[in-house]
Amino acid sequence: MAPRPSRSSPCPACFRPGGRASEVLDFTGRWSGECTPQPGPMRHGLTTRESRRGRTGHDATGMLIAGEPGFGFGRGAVWAVHAGWSGDHAHYTERLPEHGPVLGAGELLAAGEVRLTGGEPYGSP
């Protein structure tokens, strides 16, 4: 009997930057104004920036940065995450009352996009 293919689920890279991170910086834009900074407070719950175009675009986040209140160039501790993937991807922050913030990034796989047979490895970006 041949091994049955299994489906893969997203496996984002995530980490906890520590309780001092309370502000977030990501980027947006359009053709002549890409990579426009969007600073703001880190909100409770899940905040996600996704790109589902199969490539990066002018409004792609690229990197998600969390930091201490008032962080900027040359001041304050910062933590960042980057997916390193030009296909569909997501960057997110999550803050819940029972724990400090979490930053994450990874690829977004469509249903059935990756099928593995028994024991076959898969490397995520």
N, C-alpha and C positions, 0 to 999 in steps of 0.2 A: 504494500500500500504506500503510495507517494505521500510525503508530508504535506499537510494542508498549509496554505499561506496564512500568516497572521497579519493583522493590521497594526500599524504603529500609531502611537499617540504623540502629541507634541511633548517635548522634554526640554522646557526652557532652562536656561542657566539662571539661577536666582540666589540671592544672598541678603542678609540682614545688615544694613549699614550702621545700626546702633540707634539708640533713642534720641541722639542729638539732631538727627536729620529731620527737619520739619518743612523745608522748602524744596521745590522741584524746578528743574529747568529742562525743557525739551525744545524742539525746533519745528518750525513750519515754514511755509512760504509758497511762492509760485514763481514762474519763469524768471523774472528779473529781480526777485526778492527772496530767493531760496535761503534756507538756513536762518530764518528770522527767529530770534530767541523768544520763548514764551515762559517767563518765570512766574511762579505762583506758589501758594501754600500747598503742602501735601495734605490731601483730604482723607477723611476716614472712608474705608471701603476700597474698592478696586477701581483704578483709573488705568485705562489701556489705550495706547496708540497703535493702530494696526495699518499695515500696507498690504492690500490684497490685489495688487496690479501685476504680480509676477516679476516685478523689478522695483527698484527704488524710484522715487519721483521727487519733484521739487519740494513737496511738502513732507518728505520722509523725515522721521525723527532722527535717525542716525545714531543718536546717543541720548540716554536719559541720565540726568545728573541730579542727585539729591545732596543737600547740604545743610549746614547749620544756619540759623536765622541770619540773614544779611550776607551770605557768602557771595563772593565775587572774585574778580581777578586779584590774586595775591592775598586774599583774606578768607578765613574760615575753612573748616574741614569739609571735604566733598567726597562723594562716592559716585561711581558711574557704571553703567552697563551698556554694552553695545552688542548687537546680534551678529555682526560680521557676515551678513548674508544679503545678497542682492535680490532674492526671490521674496515671496510673501513672508512677512515677519511681524512680530509684535514686541513692544516694550511696555512694561507696566510697573506701577507702584501699588502696593496694598498696605493698608494700615487698619488694624483691628484693635478694639479696646484691650484685648488680652495680651497683645504683644506689640513690639515696635514695628517700624516699617520694613517692608520687603521690596527689593528691586528685582526685576527679571526681564529677560529678553530671549527670544528664540524664533525659530522658523514656524510658520503656520502651514500645516500640511492639509491638503484637501482630502476628502474621503477617498480612500483607495489609492492615493498618490504613491504610497510606499507599501509594498507587500513583501513580506519576508517568509522564507520557508524555515522549518525548524532548525534552530541553531545558527541561522544566518545573522551576522552582525549588521548594525546600521550606525553610521557615524553622523552625528548632527553637527552643523556648523559651529 
